[in-house]
């Protein structure tokens, strides 16, 4: 169950970084003091998404086996 919450949290973190970068790009404001933290919000979830996605899939398969037994 924790993996589902972690996956949603990572996706929302990625989206918040992406939205912030798009906002600053539209405004043509390239101040590094804003870009670096938002790039961090955009990039770091990418390292964990695949492993958390696998965990979500394995917990789903385990739950499906329990239901059919």
Secondary structure as the mmCIF struct_conf table of DSSP 4:
data_model
#
loop_
_struct_conf.conf_type_id
_struct_conf.id
_struct_conf.beg_label_comp_id
_struct_conf.beg_label_asym_id
_struct_conf.beg_label_seq_id
_struct_conf.end_label_comp_id
_struct_conf.end_label_asym_id
_struct_conf.end_label_seq_id
HELX_RH_AL_P HELX_RH_AL_P1 UNK A 2 UNK A 26
TURN_TY1_P TURN_TY1_P1 UNK A 27 UNK A 28
HELX_RH_AL_P HELX_RH_AL_P2 UNK A 32 UNK A 68
#
